[in-house]
Amino acid sequence: MTNTFLNKVVVERAALSVINRSYTGSRQLSGLSLPAIEQWRGKVALPADHVLVKTLVKLGDVAQTLSNKSNESFAPLTPEVKDAIDKLMQQLAEQVKRFPRASSG
């Protein structure tokens, strides 16, 4: 995987897919920007320090580095960044499964 805007989109879509399988309609997450996460957090009534919110913010931060033009290159991602993305996605999937309010409409 290279550091490109396309890969940022891929990471964001994967995270949104995990969340939005459990939330429907207006309660779906629209992106991994801080404003989008804050808007979603308010709609689903989660505190700012909730584990799902923290994981989404971390994923958003990592995804942003993938499209930061000053850092963009055609070199593969460092193993550390790839591992961080993989770990955060796994955490997100596990957290959504454990969060009982996620499945309520």
Biopython code that builds the backbone (N, CA, C, O; Angstrom):
import numpy as np
from Bio.PDB.StructureBuilder import StructureBuilder

atoms = [
    (1, "MET", "N", (0.856, -1.184, 0.000)),
    (1, "MET", "CA", (0.000, 0.000, 0.000)),
    (1, "MET", "C", (0.891, 1.232, 0.000)),
    (1, "MET", "O", (1.846, 1.318, 0.771)),
    (2, "THR", "N", (0.575, 2.174, -0.861)),
    (2, "THR", "CA", (1.346, 3.410, -0.916)),
    (2, "THR", "C", (0.598, 4.520, -0.201)),
    (2, "THR", "O", (-0.597, 4.412, 0.071)),
    (3, "ASN", "N", (1.315, 5.579, 0.095)),
    (3, "ASN", "CA", (0.725, 6.729, 0.784)),
    (3, "ASN", "C", (-0.004, 7.599, -0.219)),
    (3, "ASN", "O", (0.588, 8.526, -0.773)),
    (4, "THR", "N", (-1.271, 7.323, -0.464)),
    (4, "THR", "CA", (-2.027, 8.106, -1.429)),
    (4, "THR", "C", (-3.419, 8.399, -0.897)),
    (4, "THR", "O", (-3.893, 7.770, 0.049)),
    (5, "PHE", "N", (-4.056, 9.367, -1.528)),
    (5, "PHE", "CA", (-5.429, 9.717, -1.170)),
    (5, "PHE", "C", (-6.347, 8.509, -1.332)),
    (5, "PHE", "O", (-7.243, 8.296, -0.516)),
    (6, "LEU", "N", (-6.129, 7.722, -2.376)),
    (6, "LEU", "CA", (-6.960, 6.535, -2.598)),
    (6, "LEU", "C", (-6.908, 5.594, -1.406)),
    (6, "LEU", "O", (-7.934, 5.036, -1.017)),
    (7, "ASN", "N", (-5.745, 5.410, -0.825)),
    (7, "ASN", "CA", (-5.635, 4.526, 0.329)),
    (7, "ASN", "C", (-6.311, 5.114, 1.553)),
    (7, "ASN", "O", (-6.823, 4.376, 2.395)),
    (8, "LYS", "N", (-6.317, 6.433, 1.659)),
    (8, "LYS", "CA", (-7.063, 7.078, 2.740)),
    (8, "LYS", "C", (-8.545, 6.737, 2.602)),
    (8, "LYS", "O", (-9.207, 6.398, 3.582)),
    (9, "VAL", "N", (-9.052, 6.831, 1.387)),
    (9, "VAL", "CA", (-10.455, 6.522, 1.125)),
    (9, "VAL", "C", (-10.753, 5.060, 1.450)),
    (9, "VAL", "O", (-11.796, 4.752, 2.026)),
    (10, "VAL", "N", (-9.853, 4.169, 1.089)),
    (10, "VAL", "CA", (-10.040, 2.742, 1.368)),
    (10, "VAL", "C", (-10.134, 2.503, 2.876)),
    (10, "VAL", "O", (-11.011, 1.772, 3.336)),
    (11, "VAL", "N", (-9.235, 3.118, 3.643)),
    (11, "VAL", "CA", (-9.260, 2.967, 5.100)),
    (11, "VAL", "C", (-10.547, 3.548, 5.671)),
    (11, "VAL", "O", (-11.185, 2.924, 6.519)),
    (12, "GLU", "N", (-10.934, 4.733, 5.217)),
    (12, "GLU", "CA", (-12.161, 5.358, 5.716)),
    (12, "GLU", "C", (-13.383, 4.495, 5.403)),
    (12, "GLU", "O", (-14.232, 4.283, 6.269)),
    (13, "ARG", "N", (-13.473, 4.002, 4.181)),
    (13, "ARG", "CA", (-14.625, 3.174, 3.814)),
    (13, "ARG", "C", (-14.687, 1.903, 4.637)),
    (13, "ARG", "O", (-15.773, 1.463, 5.014)),
    (14, "ALA", "N", (-13.547, 1.311, 4.921)),
    (14, "ALA", "CA", (-13.529, 0.098, 5.741)),
    (14, "ALA", "C", (-14.049, 0.391, 7.146)),
    (14, "ALA", "O", (-14.842, -0.377, 7.692)),
    (15, "ALA", "N", (-13.603, 1.500, 7.730)),
    (15, "ALA", "CA", (-14.059, 1.872, 9.070)),
    (15, "ALA", "C", (-15.550, 2.210, 9.070)),
    (15, "ALA", "O", (-16.284, 1.792, 9.965)),
    (16, "LEU", "N", (-15.994, 2.962, 8.070)),
    (16, "LEU", "CA", (-17.414, 3.318, 7.977)),
    (16, "LEU", "C", (-18.270, 2.067, 7.815)),
    (16, "LEU", "O", (-19.362, 1.982, 8.376)),
    (17, "SER", "N", (-17.782, 1.114, 7.060)),
    (17, "SER", "CA", (-18.521, -0.125, 6.856)),
    (17, "SER", "C", (-18.721, -0.865, 8.175)),
    (17, "SER", "O", (-19.807, -1.378, 8.446)),
    (18, "VAL", "N", (-17.678, -0.917, 8.987)),
    (18, "VAL", "CA", (-17.781, -1.592, 10.288)),
    (18, "VAL", "C", (-18.829, -0.905, 11.164)),
    (18, "VAL", "O", (-19.680, -1.573, 11.753)),
    (19, "ILE", "N", (-18.771, 0.413, 11.250)),
    (19, "ILE", "CA", (-19.710, 1.162, 12.091)),
    (19, "ILE", "C", (-21.120, 1.129, 11.512)),
    (19, "ILE", "O", (-22.083, 0.874, 12.235)),
    (20, "ASN", "N", (-21.243, 1.382, 10.235)),
    (20, "ASN", "CA", (-22.568, 1.570, 9.637)),
    (20, "ASN", "C", (-23.338, 0.279, 9.409)),
    (20, "ASN", "O", (-24.507, 0.325, 9.027)),
    (21, "ARG", "N", (-22.716, -0.863, 9.632)),
    (21, "ARG", "CA", (-23.472, -2.116, 9.661)),
    (21, "ARG", "C", (-24.354, -2.171, 10.899)),
    (21, "ARG", "O", (-25.370, -2.866, 10.919)),
    (22, "SER", "N", (-23.960, -1.437, 11.927)),
    (22, "SER", "CA", (-24.684, -1.463, 13.196)),
    (22, "SER", "C", (-25.565, -0.244, 13.427)),
    (22, "SER", "O", (-26.437, -0.271, 14.295)),
    (23, "TYR", "N", (-25.355, 0.813, 12.674)),
    (23, "TYR", "CA", (-26.143, 2.027, 12.826)),
    (23, "TYR", "C", (-26.832, 2.333, 11.503)),
    (23, "TYR", "O", (-26.229, 2.218, 10.436)),
    (24, "THR", "N", (-28.076, 2.715, 11.583)),
    (24, "THR", "CA", (-28.845, 2.943, 10.365)),
    (24, "THR", "C", (-29.284, 4.400, 10.239)),
    (24, "THR", "O", (-29.272, 5.164, 11.203)),
    (25, "GLY", "N", (-29.669, 4.751, 9.026)),
    (25, "GLY", "CA", (-30.240, 6.068, 8.763)),
    (25, "GLY", "C", (-29.354, 7.212, 9.190)),
    (25, "GLY", "O", (-28.161, 7.234, 8.889)),
    (26, "SER", "N", (-29.947, 8.173, 9.899)),
    (26, "SER", "CA", (-29.222, 9.373, 10.297)),
    (26, "SER", "C", (-28.167, 9.093, 11.363)),
    (26, "SER", "O", (-27.356, 9.965, 11.675)),
    (27, "ARG", "N", (-28.171, 7.885, 11.923)),
    (27, "ARG", "CA", (-27.181, 7.529, 12.946)),
    (27, "ARG", "C", (-25.908, 6.943, 12.344)),
    (27, "ARG", "O", (-25.034, 6.484, 13.080)),
    (28, "GLN", "N", (-25.792, 6.953, 11.026)),
    (28, "GLN", "CA", (-24.587, 6.426, 10.402)),
    (28, "GLN", "C", (-23.466, 7.467, 10.432)),
    (28, "GLN", "O", (-23.703, 8.674, 10.386)),
    (29, "LEU", "N", (-22.260, 6.961, 10.510)),
    (29, "LEU", "CA", (-21.069, 7.792, 10.490)),
    (29, "LEU", "C", (-20.770, 8.181, 9.048)),
    (29, "LEU", "O", (-20.800, 7.330, 8.159)),
    (30, "SER", "N", (-20.479, 9.467, 8.806)),
    (30, "SER", "CA", (-20.284, 9.941, 7.432)),
    (30, "SER", "C", (-18.818, 10.074, 7.029)),
    (30, "SER", "O", (-18.523, 10.224, 5.843)),
    (31, "GLY", "N", (-17.902, 10.024, 7.977)),
    (31, "GLY", "CA", (-16.487, 10.155, 7.651)),
    (31, "GLY", "C", (-15.640, 10.046, 8.904)),
    (31, "GLY", "O", (-16.162, 9.896, 10.009)),
    (32, "LEU", "N", (-14.323, 10.123, 8.724)),
    (32, "LEU", "CA", (-13.416, 10.012, 9.865)),
    (32, "LEU", "C", (-12.785, 11.342, 10.255)),
    (32, "LEU", "O", (-11.789, 11.376, 10.977)),
    (33, "SER", "N", (-13.368, 12.437, 9.776)),
    (33, "SER", "CA", (-12.892, 13.743, 10.234)),
    (33, "SER", "C", (-13.418, 13.970, 11.648)),
    (33, "SER", "O", (-14.406, 13.357, 12.052)),
    (34, "LEU", "N", (-12.767, 14.838, 12.388)),
    (34, "LEU", "CA", (-13.242, 15.126, 13.749)),
    (34, "LEU", "C", (-14.679, 15.660, 13.755)),
    (34, "LEU", "O", (-15.471, 15.231, 14.594)),
    (35, "PRO", "N", (-15.050, 16.588, 12.843)),
    (35, "PRO", "CA", (-16.446, 17.047, 12.843)),
    (35, "PRO", "C", (-17.444, 15.917, 12.563)),
    (35, "PRO", "O", (-18.509, 15.867, 13.179)),
    (36, "ALA", "N", (-17.110, 15.020, 11.648)),
    (36, "ALA", "CA", (-18.009, 13.905, 11.335)),
    (36, "ALA", "C", (-18.144, 12.964, 12.528)),
    (36, "ALA", "O", (-19.242, 12.496, 12.832)),
    (37, "ILE", "N", (-17.038, 12.689, 13.196)),
    (37, "ILE", "CA", (-17.079, 11.812, 14.373)),
    (37, "ILE", "C", (-17.866, 12.472, 15.490)),
    (37, "ILE", "O", (-18.652, 11.812, 16.169)),
    (38, "GLU", "N", (-17.664, 13.774, 15.689)),
    (38, "GLU", "CA", (-18.404, 14.491, 16.731)),
    (38, "GLU", "C", (-19.907, 14.511, 16.444)),
    (38, "GLU", "O", (-20.717, 14.329, 17.353)),
    (39, "GLN", "N", (-20.270, 14.728, 15.201)),
    (39, "GLN", "CA", (-21.688, 14.724, 14.833)),
    (39, "GLN", "C", (-22.295, 13.341, 15.090)),
    (39, "GLN", "O", (-23.380, 13.237, 15.663)),
    (40, "TRP", "N", (-21.613, 12.301, 14.676)),
    (40, "TRP", "CA", (-22.080, 10.937, 14.887)),
    (40, "TRP", "C", (-22.185, 10.622, 16.380)),
    (40, "TRP", "O", (-23.168, 10.037, 16.835)),
    (41, "ARG", "N", (-21.158, 11.020, 17.132)),
    (41, "ARG", "CA", (-21.129, 10.780, 18.578)),
    (41, "ARG", "C", (-22.359, 11.374, 19.246)),
    (41, "ARG", "O", (-22.953, 10.751, 20.125)),
    (42, "GLY", "N", (-22.741, 12.577, 18.833)),
    (42, "GLY", "CA", (-23.934, 13.212, 19.387)),
    (42, "GLY", "C", (-25.205, 12.461, 19.028)),
    (42, "GLY", "O", (-26.102, 12.324, 19.859)),
    (43, "LYS", "N", (-25.287, 11.975, 17.798)),
    (43, "LYS", "CA", (-26.489, 11.255, 17.360)),
    (43, "LYS", "C", (-26.669, 9.933, 18.081)),
    (43, "LYS", "O", (-27.797, 9.503, 18.321)),
    (44, "VAL", "N", (-25.560, 9.282, 18.429)),
    (44, "VAL", "CA", (-25.666, 7.981, 19.100)),
    (44, "VAL", "C", (-25.440, 8.091, 20.603)),
    (44, "VAL", "O", (-25.383, 7.085, 21.310)),
    (45, "ALA", "N", (-25.313, 9.319, 21.080)),
    (45, "ALA", "CA", (-25.215, 9.616, 22.514)),
    (45, "ALA", "C", (-24.055, 8.895, 23.200)),
    (45, "ALA", "O", (-24.237, 8.231, 24.220)),
    (46, "LEU", "N", (-22.878, 9.035, 22.630)),
    (46, "LEU", "CA", (-21.679, 8.474, 23.253)),
    (46, "LEU", "C", (-20.858, 9.599, 23.871)),
    (46, "LEU", "O", (-20.783, 10.693, 23.312)),
    (47, "PRO", "N", (-20.245, 9.336, 25.018)),
    (47, "PRO", "CA", (-19.354, 10.344, 25.594)),
    (47, "PRO", "C", (-18.082, 10.459, 24.752)),
    (47, "PRO", "O", (-17.709, 9.521, 24.048)),
    (48, "ALA", "N", (-17.433, 11.597, 24.830)),
    (48, "ALA", "CA", (-16.223, 11.847, 24.035)),
    (48, "ALA", "C", (-15.109, 10.859, 24.346)),
    (48, "ALA", "O", (-14.266, 10.583, 23.492)),
    (49, "ASP", "N", (-15.102, 10.324, 25.565)),
    (49, "ASP", "CA", (-14.030, 9.394, 25.940)),
    (49, "ASP", "C", (-14.405, 7.931, 25.730)),
    (49, "ASP", "O", (-13.695, 7.044, 26.204)),
    (50, "HIS", "N", (-15.507, 7.661, 25.028)),
    (50, "HIS", "CA", (-15.913, 6.272, 24.763)),
    (50, "HIS", "C", (-14.882, 5.604, 23.855)),
    (50, "HIS", "O", (-14.312, 6.248, 22.974)),
    (51, "VAL", "N", (-14.649, 4.321, 24.074)),
    (51, "VAL", "CA", (-13.642, 3.578, 23.338)),
    (51, "VAL", "C", (-13.884, 3.615, 21.818)),
    (51, "VAL", "O", (-12.921, 3.688, 21.054)),
    (52, "LEU", "N", (-15.126, 3.568, 21.370)),
    (52, "LEU", "CA", (-15.415, 3.646, 19.929)),
    (52, "LEU", "C", (-14.993, 4.995, 19.364)),
    (52, "LEU", "O", (-14.417, 5.064, 18.279)),
    (53, "VAL", "N", (-15.272, 6.046, 20.082)),
    (53, "VAL", "CA", (-14.920, 7.395, 19.640)),
    (53, "VAL", "C", (-13.399, 7.526, 19.558)),
    (53, "VAL", "O", (-12.870, 8.047, 18.576)),
    (54, "LYS", "N", (-12.708, 7.059, 20.578)),
    (54, "LYS", "CA", (-11.250, 7.143, 20.596)),
    (54, "LYS", "C", (-10.637, 6.363, 19.440)),
    (54, "LYS", "O", (-9.696, 6.837, 18.802)),
    (55, "THR", "N", (-11.158, 5.179, 19.166)),
    (55, "THR", "CA", (-10.636, 4.364, 18.072)),
    (55, "THR", "C", (-10.891, 5.030, 16.730)),
    (55, "THR", "O", (-10.019, 5.028, 15.862)),
    (56, "LEU", "N", (-12.078, 5.601, 16.550)),
    (56, "LEU", "CA", (-12.383, 6.289, 15.301)),
    (56, "LEU", "C", (-11.472, 7.499, 15.088)),
    (56, "LEU", "O", (-11.022, 7.746, 13.969)),
    (57, "VAL", "N", (-11.202, 8.242, 16.140)),
    (57, "VAL", "CA", (-10.311, 9.402, 16.035)),
    (57, "VAL", "C", (-8.904, 8.945, 15.653)),
    (57, "VAL", "O", (-8.262, 9.562, 14.804)),
    (58, "LYS", "N", (-8.423, 7.870, 16.274)),
    (58, "LYS", "CA", (-7.100, 7.355, 15.933)),
    (58, "LYS", "C", (-7.058, 6.906, 14.472)),
    (58, "LYS", "O", (-6.100, 7.202, 13.759)),
    (59, "LEU", "N", (-8.087, 6.196, 14.031)),
    (59, "LEU", "CA", (-8.143, 5.766, 12.636)),
    (59, "LEU", "C", (-8.158, 6.968, 11.697)),
    (59, "LEU", "O", (-7.485, 6.967, 10.666)),
    (60, "GLY", "N", (-8.920, 7.982, 12.053)),
    (60, "GLY", "CA", (-8.964, 9.192, 11.248)),
    (60, "GLY", "C", (-7.605, 9.859, 11.152)),
    (60, "GLY", "O", (-7.218, 10.342, 10.088)),
    (61, "ASP", "N", (-6.882, 9.887, 12.260)),
    (61, "ASP", "CA", (-5.545, 10.481, 12.265)),
    (61, "ASP", "C", (-4.594, 9.705, 11.359)),
    (61, "ASP", "O", (-3.844, 10.296, 10.581)),
    (62, "VAL", "N", (-4.630, 8.382, 11.465)),
    (62, "VAL", "CA", (-3.754, 7.551, 10.627)),
    (62, "VAL", "C", (-4.152, 7.691, 9.161)),
    (62, "VAL", "O", (-3.289, 7.821, 8.293)),
    (63, "ALA", "N", (-5.449, 7.663, 8.881)),
    (63, "ALA", "CA", (-5.912, 7.786, 7.494)),
    (63, "ALA", "C", (-5.491, 9.129, 6.899)),
    (63, "ALA", "O", (-5.132, 9.202, 5.724)),
    (64, "GLN", "N", (-5.533, 10.174, 7.693)),
    (64, "GLN", "CA", (-5.149, 11.498, 7.200)),
    (64, "GLN", "C", (-3.693, 11.522, 6.757)),
    (64, "GLN", "O", (-3.349, 12.198, 5.788)),
    (65, "THR", "N", (-2.842, 10.792, 7.458)),
    (65, "THR", "CA", (-1.428, 10.775, 7.064)),
    (65, "THR", "C", (-1.241, 10.133, 5.695)),
    (65, "THR", "O", (-0.232, 10.373, 5.032)),
    (66, "LEU", "N", (-2.206, 9.317, 5.264)),
    (66, "LEU", "CA", (-2.089, 8.659, 3.967)),
    (66, "LEU", "C", (-2.288, 9.620, 2.810)),
    (66, "LEU", "O", (-1.848, 9.344, 1.694)),
    (67, "SER", "N", (-2.950, 10.752, 3.061)),
    (67, "SER", "CA", (-3.205, 11.676, 1.957)),
    (67, "SER", "C", (-2.595, 13.051, 2.185)),
    (67, "SER", "O", (-2.876, 13.985, 1.434)),
    (68, "ASN", "N", (-1.790, 13.179, 3.181)),
    (68, "ASN", "CA", (-1.120, 14.443, 3.448)),
    (68, "ASN", "C", (-0.122, 14.688, 2.323)),
    (68, "ASN", "O", (0.883, 13.985, 2.219)),
    (69, "LYS", "N", (-0.395, 15.681, 1.480)),
    (69, "LYS", "CA", (0.417, 15.918, 0.286)),
    (69, "LYS", "C", (1.897, 16.118, 0.611)),
    (69, "LYS", "O", (2.755, 15.773, -0.202)),
    (70, "SER", "N", (2.205, 16.663, 1.773)),
    (70, "SER", "CA", (3.614, 16.872, 2.094)),
    (70, "SER", "C", (4.322, 15.550, 2.372)),
    (70, "SER", "O", (5.547, 15.470, 2.287)),
    (71, "ASN", "N", (3.551, 14.511, 2.705)),
    (71, "ASN", "CA", (4.144, 13.203, 2.987)),
    (71, "ASN", "C", (3.869, 12.190, 1.891)),
    (71, "ASN", "O", (4.353, 11.060, 1.958)),
    (72, "GLU", "N", (3.095, 12.581, 0.878)),
    (72, "GLU", "CA", (2.694, 11.618, -0.132)),
    (72, "GLU", "C", (3.887, 11.132, -0.940)),
    (72, "GLU", "O", (4.769, 11.896, -1.330)),
    (73, "SER", "N", (3.872, 9.851, -1.167)),
    (73, "SER", "CA", (4.932, 9.249, -1.962)),
    (73, "SER", "C", (4.389, 7.986, -2.603)),
    (73, "SER", "O", (3.273, 7.554, -2.318)),
    (74, "PHE", "N", (5.182, 7.416, -3.454)),
    (74, "PHE", "CA", (4.797, 6.156, -4.061)),
    (74, "PHE", "C", (5.481, 4.990, -3.361)),
    (74, "PHE", "O", (5.377, 3.845, -3.800)),
    (75, "ALA", "N", (6.169, 5.282, -2.290)),
    (75, "ALA", "CA", (6.811, 4.231, -1.516)),
    (75, "ALA", "C", (5.755, 3.498, -0.700)),
    (75, "ALA", "O", (4.758, 4.089, -0.287)),
    (76, "PRO", "N", (5.977, 2.226, -0.473)),
    (76, "PRO", "CA", (5.020, 1.482, 0.351)),
    (76, "PRO", "C", (4.931, 2.077, 1.756)),
    (76, "PRO", "O", (5.861, 2.720, 2.242)),
    (77, "LEU", "N", (3.791, 1.843, 2.384)),
    (77, "LEU", "CA", (3.635, 2.271, 3.768)),
    (77, "LEU", "C", (4.672, 1.572, 4.623)),
    (77, "LEU", "O", (5.070, 0.440, 4.350)),
    (78, "THR", "N", (5.096, 2.258, 5.646)),
    (78, "THR", "CA", (5.997, 1.595, 6.572)),
    (78, "THR", "C", (5.221, 0.489, 7.268)),
    (78, "THR", "O", (4.004, 0.588, 7.419)),
    (79, "PRO", "N", (5.901, -0.550, 7.686)),
    (79, "PRO", "CA", (5.211, -1.629, 8.407)),
    (79, "PRO", "C", (4.475, -1.113, 9.644)),
    (79, "PRO", "O", (3.433, -1.648, 10.022)),
    (80, "GLU", "N", (5.025, -0.073, 10.272)),
    (80, "GLU", "CA", (4.393, 0.468, 11.478)),
    (80, "GLU", "C", (3.019, 1.069, 11.166)),
    (80, "GLU", "O", (2.065, 0.859, 11.916)),
    (81, "VAL", "N", (2.917, 1.812, 10.066)),
    (81, "VAL", "CA", (1.638, 2.433, 9.709)),
    (81, "VAL", "C", (0.632, 1.357, 9.307)),
    (81, "VAL", "O", (-0.521, 1.397, 9.735)),
    (82, "LYS", "N", (1.057, 0.405, 8.497)),
    (82, "LYS", "CA", (0.159, -0.688, 8.095)),
    (82, "LYS", "C", (-0.312, -1.456, 9.320)),
    (82, "LYS", "O", (-1.497, -1.769, 9.433)),
    (83, "ASP", "N", (0.592, -1.762, 10.233)),
    (83, "ASP", "CA", (0.225, -2.474, 11.459)),
    (83, "ASP", "C", (-0.751, -1.656, 12.305)),
    (83, "ASP", "O", (-1.687, -2.208, 12.884)),
    (84, "ALA", "N", (-0.531, -0.335, 12.376)),
    (84, "ALA", "CA", (-1.429, 0.532, 13.143)),
    (84, "ALA", "C", (-2.832, 0.496, 12.553)),
    (84, "ALA", "O", (-3.812, 0.394, 13.291)),
    (85, "ILE", "N", (-2.936, 0.579, 11.233)),
    (85, "ILE", "CA", (-4.249, 0.527, 10.582)),
    (85, "ILE", "C", (-4.919, -0.808, 10.851)),
    (85, "ILE", "O", (-6.086, -0.858, 11.243)),
    (86, "ASP", "N", (-4.176, -1.895, 10.640)),
    (86, "ASP", "CA", (-4.748, -3.232, 10.849)),
    (86, "ASP", "C", (-5.207, -3.427, 12.295)),
    (86, "ASP", "O", (-6.282, -3.974, 12.542)),
    (87, "LYS", "N", (-4.397, -2.982, 13.237)),
    (87, "LYS", "CA", (-4.732, -3.129, 14.654)),
    (87, "LYS", "C", (-5.970, -2.301, 15.010)),
    (87, "LYS", "O", (-6.864, -2.790, 15.700)),
    (88, "LEU", "N", (-6.024, -1.059, 14.545)),
    (88, "LEU", "CA", (-7.173, -0.202, 14.844)),
    (88, "LEU", "C", (-8.452, -0.741, 14.216)),
    (88, "LEU", "O", (-9.514, -0.678, 14.835)),
    (89, "MET", "N", (-8.366, -1.271, 12.993)),
    (89, "MET", "CA", (-9.551, -1.848, 12.359)),
    (89, "MET", "C", (-10.044, -3.070, 13.129)),
    (89, "MET", "O", (-11.249, -3.259, 13.295)),
    (90, "GLN", "N", (-9.118, -3.895, 13.596)),
    (90, "GLN", "CA", (-9.498, -5.056, 14.396)),
    (90, "GLN", "C", (-10.148, -4.611, 15.707)),
    (90, "GLN", "O", (-11.166, -5.169, 16.115)),
    (91, "GLN", "N", (-9.569, -3.621, 16.359)),
    (91, "GLN", "CA", (-10.144, -3.093, 17.601)),
    (91, "GLN", "C", (-11.540, -2.547, 17.354)),
    (91, "GLN", "O", (-12.454, -2.800, 18.139)),
    (92, "LEU", "N", (-11.713, -1.806, 16.279)),
    (92, "LEU", "CA", (-13.006, -1.214, 15.966)),
    (92, "LEU", "C", (-14.062, -2.306, 15.782)),
    (92, "LEU", "O", (-15.160, -2.207, 16.329)),
    (93, "ALA", "N", (-13.737, -3.328, 15.027)),
    (93, "ALA", "CA", (-14.682, -4.426, 14.792)),
    (93, "ALA", "C", (-15.061, -5.109, 16.102)),
    (93, "ALA", "O", (-16.232, -5.413, 16.327)),
    (94, "GLU", "N", (-14.088, -5.348, 16.957)),
    (94, "GLU", "CA", (-14.364, -5.989, 18.251)),
    (94, "GLU", "C", (-15.202, -5.082, 19.152)),
    (94, "GLU", "O", (-16.105, -5.555, 19.843)),
    (95, "GLN", "N", (-14.908, -3.793, 19.147)),
    (95, "GLN", "CA", (-15.638, -2.853, 19.994)),
    (95, "GLN", "C", (-17.091, -2.732, 19.552)),
    (95, "GLN", "O", (-17.990, -2.670, 20.390)),
    (96, "VAL", "N", (-17.324, -2.697, 18.263)),
    (96, "VAL", "CA", (-18.697, -2.601, 17.769)),
    (96, "VAL", "C", (-19.490, -3.837, 18.175)),
    (96, "VAL", "O", (-20.656, -3.723, 18.552)),
    (97, "LYS", "N", (-18.886, -4.997, 18.107)),
    (97, "LYS", "CA", (-19.571, -6.230, 18.508)),
    (97, "LYS", "C", (-19.961, -6.202, 19.987)),
    (97, "LYS", "O", (-21.021, -6.702, 20.364)),
    (98, "ARG", "N", (-19.110, -5.623, 20.809)),
    (98, "ARG", "CA", (-19.352, -5.598, 22.269)),
    (98, "ARG", "C", (-20.286, -4.483, 22.689)),
    (98, "ARG", "O", (-20.784, -4.497, 23.814)),
    (99, "PHE", "N", (-20.539, -3.520, 21.824)),
    (99, "PHE", "CA", (-21.329, -2.362, 22.195)),
    (99, "PHE", "C", (-22.801, -2.640, 21.921)),
    (99, "PHE", "O", (-23.217, -2.623, 20.762)),
    (100, "PRO", "N", (-23.607, -2.898, 22.962)),
    (100, "PRO", "CA", (-24.991, -3.331, 22.760)),
    (100, "PRO", "C", (-25.891, -2.289, 22.116)),
    (100, "PRO", "O", (-26.875, -2.651, 21.471)),
    (101, "ARG", "N", (-25.582, -1.007, 22.271)),
    (101, "ARG", "CA", (-26.462, 0.038, 21.705)),
    (101, "ARG", "C", (-26.292, 0.161, 20.204)),
    (101, "ARG", "O", (-27.139, 0.746, 19.528)),
    (102, "ALA", "N", (-25.206, -0.384, 19.674)),
    (102, "ALA", "CA", (-24.950, -0.246, 18.240)),
    (102, "ALA", "C", (-26.049, -0.876, 17.404)),
    (102, "ALA", "O", (-26.374, -0.366, 16.332)),
    (103, "SER", "N", (-26.627, -1.975, 17.873)),
    (103, "SER", "CA", (-27.609, -2.670, 17.057)),
    (103, "SER", "C", (-29.010, -2.099, 17.208)),
    (103, "SER", "O", (-29.908, -2.455, 16.444)),
    (104, "SER", "N", (-29.208, -1.224, 18.174)),
    (104, "SER", "CA", (-30.543, -0.635, 18.321)),
    (104, "SER", "C", (-30.715, 0.496, 17.316)),
    (104, "SER", "O", (-29.791, 1.283, 17.111)),
    (105, "GLY", "N", (-31.873, 0.588, 16.690)),
    (105, "GLY", "CA", (-32.111, 1.544, 15.624)),
    (105, "GLY", "C", (-32.529, 2.865, 16.105)),
    (105, "GLY", "O", (-32.764, 3.769, 15.303)),
]
sb = StructureBuilder()
sb.init_structure("model")
sb.init_model(0)
sb.init_chain("A")
sb.init_seg("    ")
for serial, (resi, resn, name, xyz) in enumerate(atoms, 1):
    if name == "N":
        sb.init_residue(resn, " ", resi, " ")
    sb.init_atom(name, np.array(xyz, "f"), 0.0, 1.0, " ", f" {name:<3s}", serial, name[0])
structure = sb.get_structure()
